[in-house]
């Protein structure tokens, strides 16, 4: 994928942006990097719009043509920071992000990245999301049937009613009981 400095690249997993940053060797996209593990494998990267959490050893697993995300919404930035940090440190995901504190206005979004065809990763991420209360429930107690969104869908501008998920929570979990199929 060819990137240029005028593109909105906020939808991209940070590994692609870091590669582009290296290739350009000029303007730096990422401003603050904080090590989260003693061995340097896991880092937090803040750019003013997003806060990324990356396991550098595993992030190369994400392939641009099949990468996507399970999303969650939050109203507490400290909670989002904690859950994203935990997801990467515990190995639930190789990479995730959330709305940055600088632009947080009381509601934000978090994204857990994985490849669409990695069934084991879907189970791992969804188990993490369920265990941490990241999938909303309806009044009757059943789970909302959230969708997995490919980055190509985001790039194509598929939002709201235009977004049609090909992979949904119901493909993995009984929405009434919350148990895996």
C-alpha positions as CSV (number, residue, x, y, z in Angstrom):
1,X,0.0,0.0,0.0
2,X,1.4,3.4,-0.9
3,X,1.0,6.0,1.8
4,X,1.5,9.7,1.5
5,X,1.6,12.5,4.0
6,X,-1.8,13.9,3.1
7,X,-3.7,10.6,3.8
8,X,-5.7,9.9,6.9
9,X,-3.9,6.9,8.2
10,X,-5.5,6.7,11.6
11,X,-7.3,3.5,10.7
12,X,-4.0,1.7,10.0
13,X,-2.4,-0.6,12.6
14,X,0.7,1.3,13.8
15,X,3.1,-1.3,12.4
16,X,2.4,0.0,8.9
17,X,2.8,3.5,10.0
18,X,6.1,2.7,11.7
19,X,7.4,1.0,8.5
20,X,6.3,4.1,6.5
21,X,8.0,6.3,9.0
22,X,11.3,4.4,8.5
23,X,11.0,4.6,4.7
24,X,10.4,8.3,4.7
25,X,13.1,9.0,7.3
26,X,11.8,12.6,7.5
27,X,8.6,13.6,9.3
28,X,7.9,11.6,12.4
29,X,4.3,10.4,12.7
30,X,4.7,8.9,16.2
31,X,5.6,11.3,18.9
32,X,5.8,9.4,22.3
33,X,6.9,5.9,22.8
34,X,6.9,4.2,26.2
35,X,8.3,0.8,26.9
36,X,5.8,-1.5,28.7
37,X,8.0,-4.5,29.0
38,X,11.5,-4.8,30.4
39,X,12.7,-6.6,27.3
40,X,11.5,-3.8,25.0
41,X,9.1,-6.1,23.1
42,X,6.0,-4.2,24.1
43,X,5.6,-0.5,23.6
44,X,2.9,2.2,23.8
45,X,2.9,4.8,21.0
46,X,0.9,8.0,21.3
47,X,0.4,10.3,18.4
48,X,-2.2,12.8,19.7
49,X,-5.1,11.0,18.0
50,X,-4.6,7.3,19.0
51,X,-2.7,5.4,21.7
52,X,-1.3,2.2,20.3
53,X,-0.1,-0.8,22.3
54,X,2.2,-3.1,20.3
55,X,4.0,-6.3,20.8
56,X,6.9,-5.8,18.3
57,X,7.6,-9.5,18.0
58,X,4.0,-10.5,17.2
59,X,2.8,-7.4,15.2
60,X,4.4,-8.7,12.1
61,X,1.7,-11.4,12.1
62,X,-0.8,-8.8,11.0
63,X,-1.2,-8.7,7.2
64,X,-2.6,-5.6,5.6
65,X,-4.8,-7.5,3.2
66,X,-6.6,-9.5,5.9
67,X,-6.2,-7.4,9.0
68,X,-9.2,-6.1,10.9
69,X,-10.5,-5.3,14.3
70,X,-13.0,-6.1,17.0
71,X,-14.0,-2.7,18.5
72,X,-15.3,-1.6,21.9
73,X,-16.6,1.8,23.1
74,X,-15.7,3.5,26.4
75,X,-16.4,6.5,28.5
76,X,-13.4,6.3,30.8
77,X,-10.0,6.9,29.3
78,X,-8.2,5.3,32.3
79,X,-10.2,2.2,31.7
80,X,-9.3,2.1,28.0
81,X,-5.6,2.6,28.8
82,X,-5.7,-0.2,31.4
83,X,-7.6,-2.7,29.2
84,X,-5.4,-2.1,26.1
85,X,-2.2,-2.4,28.1
86,X,-3.5,-5.6,29.6
87,X,-4.6,-7.1,26.3
88,X,-1.1,-6.7,24.8
89,X,0.9,-7.6,28.0
90,X,-1.2,-10.8,28.5
91,X,-1.0,-11.8,24.8
92,X,-4.6,-11.5,23.9
93,X,-3.5,-9.4,20.9
94,X,-0.4,-8.3,19.1
95,X,-1.6,-4.8,18.7
96,X,-4.5,-2.6,19.8
97,X,-5.4,1.1,20.1
98,X,-7.8,3.5,21.7
99,X,-8.8,7.1,21.2
100,X,-6.0,9.3,22.7
101,X,-6.5,11.3,25.9
102,X,-5.8,14.5,23.9
103,X,-8.9,14.1,21.7
104,X,-11.1,12.2,24.2
105,X,-14.4,14.0,24.6
106,X,-16.2,11.6,27.0
107,X,-16.6,8.8,24.5
108,X,-14.0,6.8,22.6
109,X,-13.3,3.7,20.7
110,X,-10.8,0.9,21.1
111,X,-9.7,-1.7,18.5
112,X,-8.1,-5.1,18.9
113,X,-6.3,-6.1,15.7
114,X,-6.0,-9.6,14.2
115,X,-6.2,-11.3,10.8
116,X,-9.7,-12.2,9.7
117,X,-8.8,-15.9,9.0
118,X,-7.1,-16.5,12.4
119,X,-9.8,-18.4,14.3
120,X,-7.6,-19.0,17.3
121,X,-7.0,-15.2,17.6
122,X,-10.7,-14.5,17.3
123,X,-11.4,-16.8,20.2
124,X,-8.6,-15.3,22.2
125,X,-9.7,-11.7,21.6
126,X,-13.4,-12.4,22.2
127,X,-12.6,-14.3,25.4
128,X,-10.6,-11.3,26.6
129,X,-13.4,-8.9,25.6
130,X,-16.0,-11.0,27.4
131,X,-13.9,-11.4,30.5
132,X,-13.3,-7.6,30.7
133,X,-16.9,-6.5,30.0
134,X,-16.1,-5.0,26.6
135,X,-19.1,-6.4,24.7
136,X,-22.3,-4.6,25.6
137,X,-25.5,-6.4,26.6
138,X,-29.1,-5.7,25.7
139,X,-31.8,-5.1,28.4
140,X,-32.7,-8.8,28.2
141,X,-29.1,-9.7,29.1
142,X,-28.1,-11.1,25.6
143,X,-25.0,-9.8,24.0
144,X,-25.1,-7.4,21.1
145,X,-24.0,-9.1,17.9
146,X,-21.0,-6.9,17.2
147,X,-19.1,-7.2,13.9
148,X,-15.5,-7.7,13.0
149,X,-14.4,-4.9,10.7
150,X,-11.7,-5.3,8.1
151,X,-9.3,-2.4,7.7
152,X,-10.1,-2.4,4.0
153,X,-13.8,-1.6,4.9
154,X,-12.6,1.3,7.0
155,X,-10.4,2.5,4.2
156,X,-13.4,2.3,1.8
157,X,-15.4,4.6,4.2
158,X,-17.8,1.9,5.4
159,X,-19.3,3.3,8.6
160,X,-22.7,3.1,10.3
161,X,-25.4,1.6,8.2
162,X,-23.0,1.2,5.2
163,X,-20.8,-1.2,7.2
164,X,-21.8,-4.9,6.7
165,X,-19.8,-7.3,8.8
166,X,-19.0,-10.6,7.3
167,X,-17.8,-12.0,10.6
168,X,-19.9,-11.4,13.7
169,X,-19.9,-12.3,17.4
170,X,-22.6,-14.9,16.8
171,X,-20.2,-16.9,14.6
172,X,-18.2,-17.7,17.8
173,X,-20.4,-17.1,20.8
174,X,-24.0,-17.9,21.8
175,X,-25.4,-14.4,22.3
176,X,-27.9,-15.5,24.9
177,X,-25.5,-17.4,27.2
178,X,-22.1,-15.8,26.3
179,X,-20.6,-19.2,25.9
180,X,-18.4,-20.2,23.0
181,X,-20.0,-22.4,20.3
